[in-house]
Amino acid sequence: MELSCQLSPLAYHALYDTIVRQTDLRSVAVARLKQVGGNQDTLQSISRGYRALWEFQLDQTGGNPSELWPVDTSHARLATWVLAFSRHQLKRPSEGVSAWIRNTIADEMQVRFSSLPSSDMFQPTVIAWTLGQVCGRLDVSLPAIPAIAVPDPDVALAYTGLMVHLLNLQGVVEPWPEVASSATLWRSAGIIDGLKAQPSFKIWPAIEEAMEQARDVIPPLIANLLSSHWTEFIKFRNGLTHVWKGSNEYAFHNLATRMGQWRDIELSIRAITYFVFSEISLGVLEDTDFAADRLLDGILRELSSYSDD
């Protein structure tokens, strides 16, 4: 299954409208756009253009939510390029932005539709200042597909596989089969190793490095939970992998009944999502060949056909 971040123009209008309305976000976004010849008027034009495209879709479909369509992934790439600069400048998590966007979309949906559409294209999220799309209904913010793949192709493939596995699990009645749940821990550990490979092949230094890199984008409450989570994570992984009880470890039979529900794996999945999205926003910040100018020009041309700007 191929997964990509394809969101409704309403999601992009909500994103850029949020940026326009919040002074610090607007200032950073304008500074970012100036790097490719844009300015504050450009930011306003993008927001209005997405609003016009959304209105056009509603008119074309007679307001039937099942006939609305997402825009392509170039829009997600540009949005992440804009957002990543806020990580560099604001040095804080992006959950507040994500919540504001979701509320804006929910308000619009209440006005437009008698019953709320359930399509994933109306489920944007901003994690570690990377735009993503929440897929399925396991959780309000997970699993999440990033706008841009993580730079390492093997890690990108492994992460996509984990997301597909989670989407398949949501159709299975809990408690899930033990091995289906255990697979999420094995894959999570593998992704950490892939992101922060260690000469010692030990996972603990890799976890510490990943946590340090993402420290500025993980909310304090979640960071506190994770600080005590990783010791248990390693014990669970060892017990489920080796099926024997080492010193101060868990026996397999103690773990098999503790791995059957979303709540049992949610924190691990959330951590891996932060690590992957963090790697992406840092990569975008450092990418001198991103070609944001061409992305911006193409999107402005596309949106201009729906707007009076």
PyMOL commands that set and color helices and strands:
alter all, ss='L'
color gray80, all
select helices_A, chain A and resi 9-21+23-34+40-61+65-67+73-90+95-112+120-122+153-169+178-195+203-213+220-242+252-258+262-286+292-304
alter helices_A, ss='H'
color red, helices_A
select strands_A, chain A and resi 124-127+130-134+144-146
alter strands_A, ss='S'
color yellow, strands_A
deselect
rebuild
show_as cartoon
